[in-house]
Amino acid sequence: MQRRDFLKTTGTLIAGATVVRPGLASDANSSRAQGRTILPINRNWRYSRTFTDAAVAPAFDDSSFERVVVPHTNVKLPWHSFDDKTYEFISVYRRRFKLPASVRGQRVFVDFEGVMTASTVWINGTNLGEYKGGFTPFSFELTDHVNWNGENVLAVKVDSTERADIPPFGYQIDYLTFGGIYREVALRIVPHTYIENIFAQPKNVLTDAPTVDVKCFLQSAGGAQDNLSLEVTLKSGESVVGTASKRIDSLDSSSDPASTTVTLSNFGKVDLWDLSHPHLYTVQVKLLRSGHVEDEESRTVGFREAEFTDHGFELNGKAIKLRGLDRHQTFPFVGQAMPGRVQRRDAIILRQKLKCNIVRTSHYPQSRHFLDACDEIGLLVLEEIPGWQHIGDVPWQDISVDNVSRMIRRDWNHPSIILWGVRINESRDNHDFYTRTNAMAHSLDSSRQTGGIRYFQESEFLEDVFTMNDFGFPLKAPNHPRYLNTEFVGHTYPTKTIDNVERLTEHTLRHARIHDQLASNPQYAGGIGWCAFDYNTHSDFGSGDRICYHGVTDIFREPKPAAGFYKSQCDPEEEIVLEPSFHWARGDQSIGFSKAVVCSNCDHLKFYVKDKLIAEVDPDRAQFPNLRYAPFVADVGKGIDPWGDLRIEGYIQGKQVIAKRYSSKGIEQKFSLVADDLSLHGDGADTTRVVLAVTDEFGAICPFADDAIKLEVEGPAEIIGDNPFALVGGTGAIWIRAKEQAGIVHLRGHHPVLGQQEIQITVSPSASELA
C-alpha cells in the first residue's frame, strides 16, 4: 500500500497532524540552514496539572502556572513504591512566542518529539487536532493561524492516562509510561517548497565502487515550481567525498510529499561503519531554484552491510554473534523525561561498560539521542513499535501501523539499526494485522529486515527474522533459518543488589549458560538478555515495590554481578576484565563461603587470602564449553582459614595483567561522589548522574551500606532525586540538572560516619530561546 493510500484509508492521523521529519530540532538553541530555521522551544513553558477549557485561550492568565523546561515529567515521583495513578491525569502546557521578522511568509510547523500519551494542540485558540501516541513524533502546521506581528500562544492538552484506544494500552503492560512533554519541541520554519525528509541508502558498500541512493521527499504548498533542482553532497567530516545533482521536472501541490532519488557514485572505497570503527558520513541536500538555495537539509549515515542469514548475523560480510540487553528508557524520579546527555549515557553504559554489541529498544521507539550515540560508538539496534502482548481493535491497529511508519521515517538513516520490530511484543498471531505492519516496513525501507517478538515457536512467520523470547533452559533449538533470541533470564530470576551471594552468583551463571548455548550453534544469531536496567512497573508485576528487578544493573545503572559476565566477553585488547560474582564475606552462603565465581577474559586466575595462595583455576570449560571467555569457578572453602583479605590475580599467557583486592574487615571505609560529567549547559534541561557509594579500603562496594546521605547543592542546578538519599546495596544515584544560567555548582554529600565529599560541576552559558 502506498503511503498516501494508507493515510487516506486508516484515519490514524487526526486532522492537521503530519509525519514529522526525522531530524527534528538540533541540540543547539537555534539553527539556520539556508531556506529554513529551526527554533527550539523547550524553555518558558507554563504548566498546570489541571486542564480547563479556558486554559487554551490566548488571553488566559497563566501567571499562576509553574514555569517548566522540556523535557518535563508531569509529576516527580519516588524511585519506587508509588501508584501509577499518580501520573495518570490530564494536564496543560502553554508557550508564548513571537516569530522573527526574517521568517515572515514562510511555512511554520511545531514538531513534538514525544508527548505521553495523547496530545491536543491549539495555536492562538484554534484547535489543530489530537495526536494519539506517546513514543512517536508528530507535527502540526501553524502557518495559517500565526500572528506575524505579535505574540502567539501554543497550548497543549496532555492526556497521560492509559487509554485503551492507544498502543500499548488496552490490557496489562509490564512497564510504566509516565506523563508530560518528555522529549524536545521545536518550531520548524521552511519555504513553501521544502525538503520534507531524506533517506540515504548506501549500496555496494563492500566493493570498490559503492554508491548512495539519496531519496529526497519534497513538499510543496503551491506557487511556482519551475527551475527546481537538487544538489547532493557526501562528506566525511569537512571533506567532500562526492556530489551529484538532478533537475526536478515537476512537483505537484499535494498533502503527500513527492520523492525523487539522486544517486551518488564514483567516489571510490569508503570507510565502513562497524563495531570497532563506526565511521560516519554526512549527506547534505540542497533544493535549488534557478541556482539559488531554496532549502537545505542533511543526514548522518554509515556504510555497512548488515544481514541475518541462514548461518547467523553478518556485518560487512563477517559473522558476528550478537550479545546484548533490552533497554527501557525510564529513569528514577522523572520517568522518561531525561535530556540528550542522559539518554546518550545509557548507550555508553551498554557498549563501553557492559560490552554489548546490540540493544533492543523494548518495547517502543526510543530517544533520538540514544540512537545517535549508538551510531557514534558502534552499538547495533533492534528497534520496535509500542506494545505489550495486547492487540486492540482495527482503529488501534491502524495507529500501530502508523507507528511503524513514523518509527522508520524518523530513524531510517541510523546505521546502527539493523532490524525493525514490527510485531507487538509477545502478542498472539494476527495474520491481517502483521501482514500490514510488515508491508509498511518493507515499502518504506527495503534495506533492512523485519522481526517480530514472540514467545511461542508455533507462531506464524511473516517477518524476515524469527525473533523469539525464550525464558527456559536449555533454549529451544532454532526452528527457522534466521533466528534471534530476544529475551531470557530476566523475569524468571529477579535479583537485587542486596541479595545473598548464592542468588547473585546464580543470576550471573544463568546469563552465562544462555550465551554458552547461543555460541554452540551458528544458526542462533545471538541473544539479547532481559534486561539492562531495573525498571518501574505496575502492581501486578515486579517485586511488590513497583520495581522489576530484572536488570543486570539496578535502576540507577549501577552493576549487579551479572553485569560482570557481559563485560567479561570483550577482547582483552579492549579491556582486561576481572569481576567476581560475590562480595567477600565468610558466612553469606548456606554453608560458609566455598564457591567463588569470577567472570574474566583472562586465561588463568590465582586466589590469595592473607597473601597465601589458596586456589588457582582456568576457565570452566566443562560447564561452558562454547564461550570464548568462560567464567571461572574456584573451590576456596578449605583455604580461607585463617580469614583475611582476598586478592585475585588474572593472567594471560603466563603474565599477570590484573589484580583486585577485597577487605575481610566488614567495615565501611570510604564514601564517594562520582559524576558522569563535570560540565553542563545552562539551558535548564542538561543533566548528569552522580553516583553515591560506600566501599571498603580497596574500592569494593559494601553491599549492606544503607546510610542516608544528606545532599547540599550550591549554584545554578537542582537535585533530581531523594534528599536525603538512602543507599541501596551500598550505592545509588541522583541526577543534577542545570538551571538557565552559568556558574559553578558545588554538590556536597554528607555521610553520617564517613564525612563529607564534594564535587564541582561547571555550567556554561546557553543562548536564549525564542521569546
N, C-alpha and C positions, 0 to 999 in steps of 0.2 A: 504494500500500500504506500502511495506517495504521501509525503508529509502534509501537503495541502489537503488531500482527501481525508487523512487521519484527523486533522483539526476540524474539518467540516462535520465529520460523522460522529466523533466521540463526545464532543461537548465538554471536554475536561478543562479547556481554557476558558474561564469565565470572561465575559466581555471586557475588553481593554487589556488583558494580560497578554504578553508576548514572551516567546522563548528568549531568555537573556543570553547575551553574548558570553563566551567562556571567560574572557579576560576580566570583566568587571572592573572595579576600581583598582588602581595600583596602591601600594603601601604608602606612597608619597602623599602629602597633604593635598596636592592637586597636580594634574599633569595636562600638558597641552601639546598634543601631536598636531601636525598640520591638518586642518579641517575639522578637528574635534577637540573637545575639552572634557576632561574627567574631573569632577569636583566631589571629593569625599564629603559626606555629611554625617559623620559619626559623632560629633560633639554637639552640644547645645540642644539636645532633645529635652523635652519636658514630658514627664511620665507620671501617670496615676494608675494605681491598682484598681480603680473603679472606673468603668466606662459608662458614660452617659451620652445620649444622642446630641446633647448640646455641645459636647466637647469637640465635635468635628467642625463646628462653625468657625470661620476665620476670626471673628471678633470675640470669641470666647476668652475669658480671662483665665489663663493658665499659670498665673504667678504663684499660686499655691502648690503647683505640681513640683515634683522632685526634678532637679536638673541632673541628667544622666548622660553617660557616654556609651556608645555602642562599640564592641559587643556588650550586651546588657542582659542579665537574668532578671526575670520579673519579680523574684524574691530570693534573698540569700537564705541559705539552709545550713543545718549542721552537716557534718560529713557522713553521718549515719543516723539510724533510728528516727526518721521523720516520715510523715504521712505524705504520699504523693499528692493528695488533695490540696496540700499547702500551696502548690504552684498551679493547680488547675483552676484558673479563673480567667475572666476577660478583662483586659487592661487597655489603656490607650496611650499612644505616644504622639507628640506634636513637635514639629520642627519648622521654624520660621526661616526664610531665606530671601535674599534679593539677588537677582541674576545680574551678572556683569553686562554692561552696555555692549561690550565687544561681541557678545554671542546673540544679539538680537536678530530675529528672523530665522534662526536655526531650529532644529527639532530637539525637544528636551524629553529625556526619559529618566525615570528613577529606577535604579537597579537594586534589588534586595538579594543578598547572597543567602540568607537563611533566616526565617522567622517561624517560631513554633507556636501554633500549628496552622491556624488559618488566619489570613490577613485581609482585611477590608481597608482600602486606601481611598482617601479623599484629598483633592487639591483645591484649595480655596472654596471649600464647601461642596464641590462636585464629586459624587461617588464614582470612582473609576472601576470598581468591581472587587470581587473576592478571589483570592488565590488559596487553593486548598493544598497544603503540604508544608512540612517543616524542614525537609532536608534538601530540597532542590531550589535553585534560584528562580526569580521571576522579575518581570519589569512591567511598568505602566508608562504609557506616553502621556506627558503633561502639556504638550505644546499648545493645544487649543484652549487651555484653561489657565495659563500662567499670566501673571501681571508683569509685563516687561518694565514697568515704570516704578514699581513699588514692592511692597512686601508680599510674599507668598506664604501660605500655611499648608504644610503637609500633615495630615492626620492619619494615624494607622490604628485601627481596632485589631487587637491581637487576641485571638481565642486560643488559649493554651490548654483547653480541656481535651480529653481523649475521645475525639469524635469518631463514631463508628463509620462515618462516610469517607474517612481519610486514612489511607495506609500510613502506619502499620496497624491501625486500631480496628476494632470490631470484635475482638475477643481478648485473650490474655497475651501480654508480651513480657518477656523476661528482661526488661531494661526500662529505665525511666527516660522521658523525653524533655522534661523541664519546660521552660517557657520564656517568652520575650523575643526581642530582636537581637539574636545571639551571634549573628555574623554581620559583616560590614554593609554599609549602604552608600551609594554614590549617585550623583546626577551625571548623566551622560548626555552631552550636547553635541549633536552631529549635523552635518549638512543635509539637505533634503534627499540627496542621493549619497548613500554611505555604505561602508563595509559592515555588514551585519555579523559575519563570522568568517573564520578561516579554518580550514582543515588541511594540514600539510602531511602528506603521506610519502615518506621515503620508500624507495623501491630499489631492488637490485643492490642492496647495501653491501653484500659480500663480494661483489665484483669490482673490477677496476673502473666501471662506468656506472656508478649509482645515479639515480635521478630522484627528484621530488615532484610529485603531483600536488600542486597547491590549489585546492578547491576554494574559490572565493565566493562568498554569498553576498550579493548586493541587494540593497533595499532602496526603493525609490518611492517618493510621495508625489511624483508628477513633475512637471516642468520640462525643460529642455533636456533631452537625453542623447544629444549628438556629440561627436568628438570625444567620446569617453574611451579610456584605455587603462589597462592595469600594468604596473611595473613591479616585479617581484625580485627581491634581493635575498640571497642566502649569505649569512655572516657567521664567522667563528670569532667570538669576541668582537673586536672592532675591524677585523679583516674581512673584506668582501671575497666570498668564495665563488659565487656565480650570480648571474642576473638573467632575467627573461621578461618579455613584455607581450601583451596581447591586446588587440583592439576589441572593443565591445560594440558589436553592430547594432544591437537593440536592447532595450531594457524596459519592460512593462511596469507600470504602476500597479502593484499588487500587494495584498496583505502577506503573501508568501514570498520570501526572498528568492531571487534568481541566482543560479550558481553557474560559474564558469571556471574551467581549470586551466592553469598556467603551469607548464612543465619546465622545471629547471634541470639542465643536463650539461654535459661536457665540462664538469668541474673536477673530474678525477677522483681518486680514492679519498675517503673521509676517515676521520677518527670515529671509531664505533663507540656507541653507548653500551657499556657493560657494567658488571657489578663493581669491579675494582677501579675502572676509569670511566665514570659516567659523563662522557663528553657531550656538551650541549651546543646546539646551533640556534641561531635566530632567523626566522623567516619574516621579512618585512614586506608589506604590501602597500603600494600607493595606488589610489584611484585618481587618475588624471583626467582633466577636461582641457582639451586644446593645449596639452603640455604642462598645465599648471595643476598643482596638487589640490584635489577636491577633498580627499580623506586619506588617512594613513593609519594602519594597524600593524601589529607584529605578534608573533607567537614563538615560543621556545619549543624546539623539537630535538629528537635524538635519532641517530641512525642505528637501528638494531633490528635483528630478525628474531622474533620470539614465537615459538610454536610448540604446542603439545602434540606429540607424535605417538605412534603405537609402542614406542620404547622409551617413554618418559618425556620430560620437558627439555627443549633445546633453546639456548640463547646464542645467537650468532653461530649456529652450527655445532655448538658444543653442548653435550648433555650435562645438565645441572640438576642435582637433587634438591628440590625445594624444601626449605626448612624455615618455618615461620610461625607467627602467632596472630590470632584475631585481635582486633582493637575496637573497643568502644571509645568514642571521642569525649566522654564525660569526665568531669573533674570534681573534686570535693568543693563544697560551699557554693559554687556558681553553676553547676551543671555543665552545659555546653558552651557557656559564654566566656570563652578564653580567646585572646587575640592571637595573631600570627606567630609570635615568638614562642608561645607555649605550645601551640599546635605543632610547630616545627620540632620542638624538643622531643615530642613523642617519637617522631621518625628517627631522630638521633639516638634515642634510647634503644629502639628496636634494632637499628642497624649497627651501631657502634658499641653499645653496652651489652646487648643480648645476641649480637652477631647473626641476626636473622637475615635471610635474603628475600623474604616475601612477607607481606602483611595482607590480611583480608579486612576490608572496611565493614565489619559486622555492625549492624545489618542495615546499612544506608550509605549514600554518598557522603563523604566527609570533607572537611575544610580544604579549600584550595591551597592553603598554606602548607598543610600536611603533605599534600600531593606534590607541591613544588619541591619540598625538602626531599621527598622520595626520589624525584628526578635527579636532584643535585648530588645525592650521596649513594645512589645505586641500590635502592630498595624496591623490589618488584611489588606490584599491587594487583590484587583481585578486588575489584570494586563492584558492589551490588546495590540493588534497589531497596527501598524501605519495605520492611515486612517481617513478620514472625509467625509462621505456621498458618495463620488465618488468611483465607481468600474471601473477599466480600462479594457483593452483587456486581452487576455489569457496570454501573457508574463507578464503583470502587475500582474495578479492574481497568476502566478507562483511564482513571488517574494514574494507576500503576504503569500502564503502557506509556503514558505521558512522562512518568518518572524516568523510564528507560531513555526516552528521547532527550530529556533535559540533562540527565547524567552524562550521556555520551556526548552531546553537543557542547557541554561545558568542558569535558575532560579528554576529548579525543586526541589532543596533541601531546599528552603526557607520555613520554617513552617508558616510564615506569609501569604503566598499566598494561597488563598482558592478557587480562580476561575480564569480560563483562559478566557479572552475575545478574541474570535476567529472570530468576525464579524467586518467589517468596521463600525465605529460609524455612526449611523443614516443613513445607506445605505438602498436601496430598496432590496427586496429579489433577490437572485440568487441561485437557488437550487444546481446546479452543483458545483459552487464555494464554497458555505458554507458546502456542503457535504464533500468537500476535506479538508477544514480547521478543521472541527470537527473530521474527521477521523485521520488527522495528530495529533491533540491534544490527542485523546484517544489512539492512537497507542504508543505514546511516554510516556504518563502518565495516567494510568488508575485510579490513586488515587485521582484525582481532577475532579470536574465537569467543564463544559464549559458554557459560557454565550455569548450572542451576543447583543450588544447595539442597540436597535431600538427605533423609535419614534411613531410607529403605532401598535396597538394591533392585527390587521389582519395579521401581518407578519407570515410567515411560521416558525414553531417552530422546529428547528433542534438541538438545544443545550439542555443541561440538566436543565438550569435555564433560565426563561424568564426575561431578563434584559431590563428595559423599561425607556426611558426618557419621563417624563410626566410633562409639564410645566403649566398645567391647575390646577384650584382648583374649586371644590374638585377634588381629584385624581380619575382616573378611578379605578374601582374595579378590583382586580386581575382576569385575565381570564385564568390563568394556575396555576396548584397546587404549583409550585416553582417559586416565583415571587419576583423580587428585583427592586425597583425604583433607577435609577442611575443618574438622573439629575432632578432638579427642581429649581424654582425661578430665579437664575442666570440672563440669558439674558433678561428675561421678566421684570426685575426690577433693572437695573443697578444703583448702589448707590456709591457716592463719600463721602469721609470723610468730605468734605466741604458743603455737602447738608444740608438743613434745618432740624429741629428736626422732623417734620412730616414725611418726606421721610425716614430718618434714622430709625424712630420708625416702620413705616410700613414695611420696609425691614426686620427688626427683627421679626415682627409678622408673616410675610409670611413664614419664615422658621419655626417658632413655629407651625403655623397652619398645615403645611405639616406633621411635625413629630407627631403632635397630631393625625392626621388621620392615619398615619402609625401605631401608637400604638393602634388603635381601632380594628385591625383585625390581628390575628396571622398569616394569610396567607401572609400578607406583611412581607417579611423577614427583611425589614428596608428600609433605604433610604440614598443615597449618594448625597448631595446637590451640585449644581453648584454655586460657586466653592470655593476653599480655598483662592486663591490669585488672585488679578487682574493680567492681562497679556497683552502683546503686540499682536497686530493683524494687519490685512490688512485694507486698506482704506474703503472697503465695509462692515466692521463690526465695532463695538465699538462706542465710543462717539465722534468721529471726531478728536481725537489726537492720533490715533493708539493704544488706550488702551480699552480693555473690562473691565469695572468696575463692574465685576460680582462677585467678591470675597467677603467673609466675613472679609477679611483683604485687605489692599491695596497692591500694587506691592512690597512695601518694607517689607511686612509681619507684618505691624502694624495693630491692630484690628479696625474694624468698630463696631458699637454697635451690629450688628447681630452675631459677634463672641461671644459676651457675652451669647447669648442663648445656643450655643453649649457647652460653658464652664460650664454653669449652670446645665447641665444634669448629672454631675457626683455626686457620693455619697458624702455627707458632710464629711464622714470619710477620703475621699481622699483630698478634699479641700472645704472649705466653700466659696461660690461664691456670690457676690453681684455686678451686673453690670447694671447700668442704660443705657437705650437706648437713652439718651438725654444728651445734655450739659445744664448747669444751666444758662438759660437766660430768662428774663421775657417776651420778645416780639418776640421770634423766631417761634412761632406758629401763625396761621392765626388770632386768637382772643386772643392772650396772652397765657401764659403758663397755661394749665389746666389739661392735662392728663399726668401722669408720669408712664411710663412703665419700670419695672425693672425685669431683669432676675436673679433669685436666686434659690438656693436649700435650703433656709430657709423655715420655715412654717409660719412666720409672720414678717411683716415689720412695722416700725414706721418712720414717716417723721416729721422732725422738721425744722422750719425756725426761726432763731434768738432764738434758744433753746425753741421755743413754739411748742408743738405737734399740727400738722395740719392735719394729717391723719394716720390711721393705717389700714392695709389690710392683707388679706390672699390671697393665690394663686387664680387666676381667673379660678375657676373650671367650671364656666358657659361657658366660651369661649374655655377652654382647658380641657375637662373632662377626657382625656386619658393619658395626660403627667404625669409622676411621679413628675416632678418638673415644674409646670406650671408658666408662667410669672405672675407678679403682675401688676395690673392696678389700680392706685390711682388717685382720683379726688382731686387735690390740689389747684384748681383755687381760691377758696374762702379763703384759709388760708394764702396767701402769701402777705398780707398787714399788716404791712409794709414789704417791700422787704428786704431780708437778706440772710446770708449764710444758705445752706441746709445741714442737717445731716440726713442720713438714717441709721437706726439700724436694724439688722437682728436677729431674734430669732428662736431657735429650742427648742421645748417643754418648752416654757416659759423662757428660759435662753438666754440672749444676747450673741451672738457668733461673731458678726462682726459689724463694723460701718465705714461709709465713709462720708467725708465732701467735700463740693463744694462751692467755693467762689462766692459771689454775686458782687464783685467789678468790674469784667470785665477787670482786669489788668493783664498783663503778668508778672509773679513774678519770675520764675526760668527757667534757661536754663541748660540742662543736656546732657552729652555724656555717653552712656552706651554700652559697648562692650559685645557681646555674649561670647567671650573668651578673656582671658588676657595672653595667651601664644600660640605661633605658632611655627612651624618647619621651619627652614631656607632652604627650598627646592625650593623656587621661585614660588610655587603654593599655599601653605597653606594660607587660607583666613578666615577672620571673619567679621561679620557685626557689624557696630557701629550705634546705633540709636541716632538721634538728636531730642530733644523735648523741647518744651516750655510749661510750666504748670502754674497753679495757685499756691497759697501758700500751698495747700493741696496735690499737685501732680497730679491733673486732667489736661488732655491736654486742652490747649487753642486752639480751632479748627480754629480760624481765624488768628493765627500767621503765617505769610508768609515771615518772615525775611530771608535775605540772610546770611548764616553762612560762614564766611571765615575760611578755614581749613589750618593748617600747620602740616606737618609731618617731624619728625626728626628721623633719624635712618634707619635701614635696612628694609624698607617697602615702599609701594606706595599706593596711594589712587585710588580706583576704584569708579568713580562717579564724579559728578559735583563739582567744586570748583571755586567760592563759590557755596554752595548748598542752594537753596531756599526752605524753609519748605513748606509742603503741608498739610493743615489741622492741623497745629501745630507740625508736626513731619516729619520724613523721615529717610533715612539711606544712608550711603556709606559703602563700604567694604574696609578693609585693607588687602593687600596682601604682605606676607613676601618676601623679596629678598633672594638671595642664600648666606646668611651669618648670623651669630649670632649677637645679640646685644639687646639693649633696644630701643623700638620705643616710641617716645613722639608724641601723637596726640593732637593738640590744636584746639579748636573751638572758634571763636570769634563772639559773638552776638553783634549787634550794640548798644544795650541798656543794656543788662543783663550781659555783660562782658565775661570773658574767662573761659572755662573749659578745663581740660587736663586729659587724661588717659595715662597709660603706658602699653605697651604690650611687653612681653619678647619673643624674637625669639631665639630658641635653635639651636645648631648646627645640621646639617643634613649631613650624609655621602655622599661622592661624588658618582656620577653615572658613568657608563661605558663611557670611553672617546674613 
